[in-house]
Each structure stands twice: as structure tokens, then as C-alpha cells.
């Protein structure tokens, strides 16, 4: 018998047919004698609709948020009516859905009066997606005879008050999960838990950021001592590249925690970047599987690097980014310029995706997402206005219509010539590299090219990644677990 924590994403609970597949997956695992904790996202599209309802309410327009409320209600009632027979249980869950929709409307009305959707109120509004889906999924499971019981994660994941991107308070969170959920599982109950949502110590709702259901599932997996965390999604696993960029993309049977961290950060949409954080120190394997193709084993993610014939496993690309360059003759040998620049960037609410600096110290560049680029430029120029006034620093330049491409593979560590092979290949195909960055882990190399070169660059580099997958299959290299 094993203990699994399973997370089902928005598409996995996005329709009556999808939820029926979820029920079958849970039933199959329970039939094998396993203990399960199930974490669910909002139904596909619901979180975006809830954000739209917040914006509409803040603008004082009533009709849009009422229409959104009705659409969300219809989506959940369609699942109930399709998968549950008429009777007291179906009537009860329909009443529960109606009550939550009433609360959503009331909160929108409060926002409309206030004229502003603060981060705190926005978190409360978007929480309705998971609160609705988890209750509906639990009711369907119970109607199918499964020992399911619904739980709200804000009772267990205790966070700081950084609304919309909260961080867990680990000690209190683990204490609550261990005391509140573990006995339920040991008694034969399958908890169905809201993803994405936490709460401050005083009980105010928070969220863990977009995609945070993966992160919350990993928190539950770690604190429950799970043997494996399974992320159920709508693809067969972690792929060698985005199949929209190269149709040759293949599923990777195994990647390390470090590799998946790089892939998640640099554009792979399979996992939230923070997902491995709670489980890595406890050496809990993670598996990515397809709800709609459960016969496939998916991708296993673990702590041990895999021996491989070649070194590059995957290639990712991030669109919609801009590169900011800070340069000037007065920067040479002056301490603190970069630090002040990055603090100003953080103050502008932007994450830095990549940094590159010349050894001359006369320039450095960094990338942020497009929508924040001009805001960051203004913030950095305010911070460095004295140096700009004295011509020690030129004005901050912004370059758009670029992409970040990253090649990932733990086998790159200590292997000479990888960067040379990558950039020689790009040079052969006349693809100009604008900036380069490689971390000390040597697990990845990132570089910037023009947006027009994205598909060609990914296609050529993906060929190297495919060599890894094909050689590993031919030589029978399996997971190190």
C-alpha cells in the first residue's frame, strides 16, 4: 500500500466527462489499497472569469459580473446533473453551489461600492473557483460510492499576507495538516482539497499565485508523508519542447528536480515553478500524467540525475519579454549599481528572468515580461537619476520583440563543449545571440534571440535534445529510482 497525493488541473475537472475520468482514476487507486489525498483546481476558465468579475465590479458595471456568475453556475450544475441521479444528495450540492454563487455576487457588489478590487478582495473572489469545484467533485465521488470528504485548504495552509502570491508559514502549516488531515486518511477517508488557497493566521483568505494548485499539492504531499505526488494534467508528461514549436516533441520518461525547476521557470507550462520546493528535501518523487490518457506512465521527477548518452534534455522558449540594458562609462568599478537597479525592478513589481553582465562592468542587461518593461525602465531611471544626470550612465535602453531560449540537462554539468556546440549550431543557421547566461549549477544555458528566430532556434536545438531521448531508449537507460 502506498500513500499518494494527486492534483487534478483545470482541464481535468473542466467538464462532466473529465470529472468522470477523475472518479475512475481515484477508484482504481483506492481499489489497489492506496491512501489518497486529492487536490483540485478550479474548472478550466473559471479563475479568469472570476478575475474578470472583479474588474467589472471595480468599474461599477453590474451586468458583466452577474453574467459571469450565471455562466459559472451553469458549468457546475451541468456536472451535477450529468453525473448524479436525482435525489437528496444532488439537491444538497445544488444548494451548496447556489449559496457560494450568492456569496460571489455579494462580494462583487461590495467591490462595486468600494470602487476597487484590492489584492485581498481579489484573492477572496478567485477562491470561489476551487471552493466550487472541490465540492462538486466530492459530491460526484460520494455518489459513486467513494469515501470522499471535502476540505478547504485555507484551514491548513497558513501563509503571510502577500495577497495574490502568498508564501506558506511552514511550521504552522505542517502542524495543521498533520493533525487535521492525516487522521482522516488513516481512517479511510479520501480528502478532496481546494488547491491554490491559503489563509493568514487570522483567517483572511490568500492565494499562492496563478498555477498555485501544483504548489499547494506539493505542500500537502510533503506534510502528509506521501510516497509520490502525481500531477494529473492534459498532456502525457514533460516534453522535450513545446509541440507547437516542433511537432517532433516527445515525452521525457525521467527528469531531475533541478531540471524540472529550470523547465518550469523558463516557460514549460506543465508545473508551477515552486512545485518542487516542498518535496525536494524529503525526496518525494513527482509524476506528471495525463488524465485523458491514464495508461501512459508519464514523466517521473526525482532527485537523482540520470546517466545519459548526451547532455541536453529539453529546449524551452519564453515569448513576450523585453531586455533592459544599463550601460555607461562611469559604471566601471562603482559598487552598487546593479543592486540598486534590481531593487528598483523589484519595487516595480517585476521578476527578473535572466541577467547578463560584461566583465568590463560597463554594461549589464536583464529581462522582464513585456507589460512591465516601460514601468521598470522608469523605476530604474528614477533610482539612477543622479548617475544619468552626470553622464556616468546612459539612459536605460529597452529592446522588445525578443525571446529567451533555454537548453536544459543535468548532464551538461562538467561536460566540456556544450555551450560551444549550442552556439556553433546557431551560428551555422545565422541566428544571432543577443545575450547569454549560465548559472553555476551548469544545468541550463539561457540566451536571447530575436522573436523571429524562435522557431528556427528551438527546432535546431531540439534535435540535440531528441538525441538524448532516442539514445536513452535504445540503450535501455531507465529512471534511477
C-alpha angles and dihedrals in degrees: 000000000000134000116232133184110206126193120197116199130218097275090046090061096028101107141014090261092051093048090049087057090050090053091051092049092050092046092051093052093046090050088059090058098254126145113234139196113189123204118190135195126215115278111278111284096010097104091054090048091051090051089050090051090054091051092047092049092049090054090053095244111136105185098066096053092045090052091048090049090054094048092050090049092051091050093055096040089052089059092047094049094045098047106030129064119233113273145090095309093054092045090051096052091045088055090049091052090048091051093052091047089052089053090050092053092047091051091049089052090052090051090050091054092045091047092218137077101214118199088256093053092042090057090051091050098049091047089075091076096065093034090057098041095047092052094047093047090048092050092050092048092049090049087055090054097257118142094243126156126180123235131181111228093215087075089062112024105070115191145175119264097261092128117212091017107038125171122219124250093228104201096050091041094053092046092053096045093047093048098038108035108023094066090050092055092046088053090057099262120138107215115215105202135190113247125213097028131105136154139224117247089266091055101257111149118249134173130222096227132271110320089019094137088082089053094048091049089054090050091054092044091054097045094044093050093239120188090219141003113220120197108200112201140145099275130070094245143295108335134212089243142339105297088216088066097041124012090206090075113136136192116261109226093205138014131169126244089252093051094048090048090057092044093049093048095046101052111291104135098202097091140024107250093239095052098101094046098088097040105040097080091047092049093233111164119230125210128196113209139169117249089203095049105034094162089075116089093219125200122322117212118199144153100258121084114235122235109242139178092230133026112230116078105170145005124214135184131202119203129191097048133129131208120225119200124200112193142153143135093252094063094077109116094349110132123221103028094113093042093052091046093053093045089053089049091052089048088056089057097250131133117219110233100186138003130199128177133183117232089237088070089221093114144013133179136203137180133233133170115285099246092060099040099097091041090053092046091055092047093050093047090052090051093048097036094120092054091045091049090054092046091242087122128031118225114285111267123215122204117191134179091060135121136209114231119192129189113203134196135128088218088071089076109104094355110126121221100026095118090044092053092048096050095039088056091051091047092052088058093045094246110153118220113214100186138357134206132179125177124224089252088070088213094121145017119211127192140166126240134167114282090241089063096053101100095042093048094047092046094053095044092043088064088066091051091050089056088061095052094044094046092048091052093047093047095044095240106170135186113294088234 
